[in-house]
């Protein structure tokens, strides 16, 4: 039943064109906002990042660490890093 509620929530979210508003003085958060706000509605619905502090976010039930390498947002995974696109595709629950 919980999974069905999540699917319904996701279906509703991808129909809504929300904007992610970043913390002004946080460069990583501004880059994340650019990434999310430029994404198509389906991808946007998968980008449910909640900022905890600079570079630290919750993504569903996971705590994740973001950083910028060159021009890319990357996320620490285990002992390495993964692009944000790859992370979302492997970790979204629906």
N, C-alpha and C positions, 0 to 999 in steps of 0.2 A: 504494500500500500504506500509506503514512503517513497519507493522508487517511482510509482505512478504519479505521486504528487510532484516529484522533481521533474518528471517529463512534462507534466502540464505547466509547471512554472517555466521551464525552458521554452516551451511553445509560446507562452505569453511573452516572455522576454524578447524572443527574436522578432516579435511584431512591434516592439517598442523601440524607438530610436533614442535611447538615453545617451547622455554625455557623461564621461568620467571627468570630474573636476579635480585637478592635481593640487597638491600643496605647493604654493608658489616658490618657496625657497628650496625645494627638493628636486634636483635635476633628474634623478631616476624616476620619480613620480611623474614629472612632466613628460618624460619620454614614454612612460607606460601609458599616460593619457593620450598622447599622440597615436601610439600603436592601437589602443582600443578604439578611439574615436574615428580613426580612418578605416577600421575593419568593417566588413559587410555585416548585416544584422545577425546572421547565423553565427559567425565567428564572435561577434560582440557578446552574444548570449553565453558563450563559453568562457569569457574573460571576467570571471567573477573574482577579481583580486580585491582584497581588503587590506589597506595599508595599516601596519602596526607601528612601524618607525622607519627611518630612512633605510631603504633597501630590503626591508623585512615585510613580508606580506603573508596573508592567509589565502590559500586557494582551496576552496571547499574545506576539507579537514586537514590539509597539509600546511605546514609552515614552510615558506620558500624564501630564498635569498636571491635578489636580483642585483645585477650590476651591468655596467655598460662596458663593452669591449669594442673599441673602434667606434663604429656606428650602430652596433647591434646590442639589443637587450638580451642578456643571457641569464639563465637560472642555474644555481648550483644543484647538482643531482649526484648524490653519492660523493665520490672523490673527484668528479669532473663537472663540466658545464654543458648545458643544452640550450639551443635557441628557444626563444619564447614560443615560436610557432610549433616546434617539435614537442615542447613540454605540454602545451595545451592539447595537442592531438593525442598524446599518450596518457594524459591525466584527467581529462574531463570525464565525469561519471555517466554521461549519456551520449 
